[in-house]
């Protein structure tokens, strides 16, 4: 039997953030139950040494994630925004089914 799992997904993009820092952010947010982080492939067509090697970070949150855990995610993102500038944030499309 397949059961629909309600998820919220958002893409976070810091245009010049190094790969290692994206991985660090992913490691922090994935410590919360119900959160997954996926590094996205960059979309630029021409190499630029100053661009990030990552196209962004897709955060997928279960809709029943607690307000406290959502606040922790915002605090993590604010920490990195204070060092690397405000990221671009946009919704991503997600549909997931679990058995």
FITIFI-47797 format. One record per atom (N, C-alpha, C): atom name; y, z, x. Coordinates in steps of 0.05 Angstrom, whole numbers, padded with zeros to 5 digits. Example, Ala and Ser with C-alpha at 12.3 -4.5 7.8 and 13.67 -1.06 7.14 Angstrom:
 at     yy     zz     xx
  N -00114  00156  00264
 CA -00090  00156  00246
  C -00066  00156  00264
  N -00045  00142  00257
 CA -00021  00143  00273
  C  00001  00157  00258
end
This chain:
 at     yy     zz     xx
  N -00024  00000  00017
 CA  00000  00000  00000
  C  00025  00000  00018
  N  00044 -00017  00012
 CA  00069 -00018  00027
  C  00090 -00003  00011
  N  00105  00013  00026
 CA  00126  00029  00015
  C  00152  00022  00029
  N  00173  00016  00013
 CA  00199  00009  00025
  C  00211  00034  00038
  N  00221  00031  00062
 CA  00234  00052  00076
  C  00264  00045  00078
  N  00281  00062  00067
 CA  00310  00056  00067
  C  00321  00061  00095
  N  00334  00041  00106
 CA  00345  00044  00133
  C  00374  00034  00133
  N  00389  00045  00151
 CA  00417  00036  00156
  C  00417  00027  00185
  N  00428  00003  00190
 CA  00428 -00007  00217
  C  00456 -00017  00223
  N  00465 -00010  00248
 CA  00491 -00017  00257
  C  00490 -00027  00286
  N  00506 -00047  00293
 CA  00508 -00057  00320
  C  00533 -00045  00333
  N  00528 -00033  00356
 CA  00550 -00021  00372
  C  00553 -00039  00397
  N  00577 -00048  00403
 CA  00581 -00065  00426
  C  00605 -00057  00442
  N  00600 -00049  00468
 CA  00621 -00044  00488
  C  00620 -00069  00506
  N  00640 -00087  00505
 CA  00638 -00113  00519
  C  00633 -00111  00549
  N  00642 -00091  00563
 CA  00637 -00090  00592
  C  00620 -00066  00601
  N  00605 -00055  00582
 CA  00588 -00032  00589
  C  00564 -00040  00605
  N  00558 -00027  00627
 CA  00534 -00034  00643
  C  00508 -00028  00628
  N  00488 -00042  00635
 CA  00461 -00039  00623
  C  00452 -00011  00625
  N  00455  00002  00648
 CA  00446  00030  00651
  C  00459  00049  00631
  N  00484  00044  00625
 CA  00498  00062  00606
  C  00488  00057  00577
  N  00483  00032  00570
 CA  00471  00026  00544
  C  00444  00041  00542
  N  00428  00040  00563
 CA  00402  00054  00562
  C  00406  00084  00560
  N  00426  00094  00572
 CA  00432  00123  00571
  C  00439  00131  00542
  N  00456  00115  00529
 CA  00464  00120  00501
  C  00439  00119  00484
  N  00422  00098  00488
 CA  00398  00096  00472
  C  00380  00120  00475
  N  00377  00130  00500
 CA  00361  00154  00505
  C  00372  00178  00490
  N  00398  00181  00490
 CA  00410  00204  00476
  C  00405  00203  00446
  N  00411  00180  00433
 CA  00409  00179  00404
  C  00380  00180  00394
  N  00362  00169  00410
 CA  00334  00169  00402
  C  00320  00196  00404
  N  00335  00216  00414
 CA  00324  00243  00414
  C  00325  00255  00385
  N  00340  00242  00368
 CA  00341  00251  00340
  C  00319  00237  00324
  N  00304  00253  00308
 CA  00283  00242  00291
  C  00296  00223  00271
  N  00283  00200  00267
 CA  00293  00180  00247
  C  00314  00161  00258
  N  00317  00160  00285
 CA  00336  00142  00298
  C  00321  00124  00318
  N  00326  00098  00316
 CA  00316  00080  00337
  C  00340  00065  00348
  N  00337  00057  00373
 CA  00358  00042  00387
  C  00346  00018  00400
  N  00357 -00006  00396
 CA  00347 -00030  00408
  C  00369 -00044  00424
  N  00364 -00051  00449
 CA  00384 -00066  00465
  C  00382 -00095  00456
  N  00406 -00107  00452
 CA  00407 -00135  00442
  C  00413 -00154  00465
  N  00403 -00178  00464
 CA  00408 -00198  00483
  C  00437 -00207  00481
  N  00450 -00212  00504
 CA  00478 -00221  00503
  C  00480 -00249  00491
  N  00502 -00256  00479
 CA  00505 -00282  00465
  C  00524 -00300  00480
  N  00536 -00291  00501
 CA  00555 -00309  00516
  C  00538 -00331  00530
  N  00551 -00355  00532
 CA  00536 -00378  00543
  C  00542 -00382  00572
  N  00564 -00371  00582
 CA  00571 -00375  00610
  C  00571 -00348  00624
  N  00559 -00346  00648
 CA  00557 -00321  00662
  C  00585 -00312  00671
  N  00590 -00287  00667
 CA  00614 -00274  00677
  C  00606 -00247  00688
  N  00610 -00243  00714
 CA  00602 -00218  00727
  C  00612 -00193  00713
  N  00636 -00196  00700
 CA  00648 -00172  00688
  C  00639 -00167  00659
  N  00624 -00185  00647
 CA  00612 -00180  00621
  C  00588 -00163  00624
  N  00581 -00149  00602
 CA  00557 -00132  00602
  C  00532 -00150  00602
  N  00510 -00140  00613
 CA  00485 -00155  00612
  C  00471 -00151  00585
  N  00484 -00136  00567
 CA  00472 -00129  00541
  C  00491 -00139  00519
  N  00480 -00150  00498
 CA  00496 -00159  00475
  C  00505 -00137  00457
  N  00494 -00114  00460
 CA  00500 -00091  00443
  C  00476 -00073  00439
  N  00480 -00053  00424
 CA  00459 -00033  00418
  C  00457 -00032  00387
  N  00433 -00038  00377
 CA  00428 -00035  00348
  C  00417 -00008  00343
  N  00431  00008  00327
 CA  00422  00034  00319
  C  00411  00032  00291
  N  00386  00041  00287
 CA  00374  00041  00260
  C  00368  00070  00253
  N  00380  00077  00230
 CA  00378  00105  00221
  C  00364  00106  00194
  N  00346  00124  00190
 CA  00334  00128  00164
  C  00356  00139  00146
  N  00357  00129  00121
 CA  00377  00138  00102
  C  00377  00168  00097
  N  00354  00181  00101
 CA  00353  00210  00096
  C  00360  00226  00121
  N  00372  00213  00141
 CA  00380  00228  00165
  C  00401  00248  00157
  N  00399  00272  00168
 CA  00417  00294  00159
  C  00446  00288  00168
  N  00465  00299  00153
 CA  00493  00296  00161
  C  00499  00307  00189
  N  00484  00329  00196
 CA  00488  00340  00223
  C  00479  00321  00245
  N  00456  00307  00240
 CA  00447  00288  00260
  C  00465  00264  00261
  N  00476  00255  00238
 CA  00496  00233  00238
  C  00521  00241  00254
  N  00528  00266  00252
 CA  00552  00276  00267
  C  00546  00276  00297
  N  00521  00283  00305
 CA  00514  00283  00333
  C  00516  00254  00344
  N  00507  00234  00329
 CA  00509  00206  00337
  C  00538  00199  00341
  N  00556  00207  00322
 CA  00584  00201  00325
  C  00596  00214  00350
  N  00587  00238  00356
 CA  00597  00252  00379
  C  00588  00239  00405
  N  00563  00229  00406
 CA  00553  00215  00429
  C  00570  00189  00433
  N  00574  00174  00411
 CA  00590  00149  00414
  C  00619  00155  00421
  N  00630  00177  00411
 CA  00657  00184  00419
  C  00659  00191  00448
  N  00639  00204  00459
 CA  00638  00211  00487
  C  00641  00186  00504
  N  00624  00166  00498
 CA  00625  00141  00513
  C  00650  00124  00508
  N  00660  00125  00483
 CA  00685  00111  00477
  C  00708  00122  00493
  N  00708  00149  00498
 CA  00728  00161  00515
  C  00728  00151  00543
  N  00705  00142  00553
 CA  00703  00133  00580
  C  00704  00102  00583
  N  00695  00088  00562
 CA  00693  00059  00564
  C  00708  00043  00543
  N  00724  00057  00527
 CA  00739  00044  00506
  C  00724  00043  00479
  N  00739  00038  00458
 CA  00728  00038  00431
  C  00709  00014  00428
  N  00684  00019  00419
 CA  00665 -00003  00416
  C  00671 -00018  00390
  N  00661 -00043  00389
 CA  00660 -00058  00364
  C  00636 -00048  00349
  N  00640 -00043  00323
 CA  00618 -00034  00306
  C  00616 -00052  00282
  N  00591 -00061  00276
 CA  00587 -00078  00252
  C  00559 -00072  00241
  N  00556 -00076  00215
 CA  00530 -00072  00203
  C  00510 -00093  00212
  N  00485 -00086  00213
 CA  00464 -00105  00219
  C  00445 -00105  00195
  N  00431 -00127  00192
 CA  00413 -00129  00169
  C  00386 -00118  00178
  N  00374 -00101  00161
 CA  00348 -00089  00166
  C  00332 -00088  00140
  N  00307 -00095  00142
 CA  00289 -00088  00120
  C  00263 -00080  00133
  N  00253 -00058  00124
 CA  00229 -00047  00137
  C  00210 -00037  00115
  N  00184 -00042  00121
 CA  00163 -00032  00103
  C  00143 -00016  00120
  N  00133  00005  00110
 CA  00113  00021  00124
  C  00088  00023  00106
  N  00065  00026  00118
 CA  00040  00028  00103
  C  00036  00057  00095
end
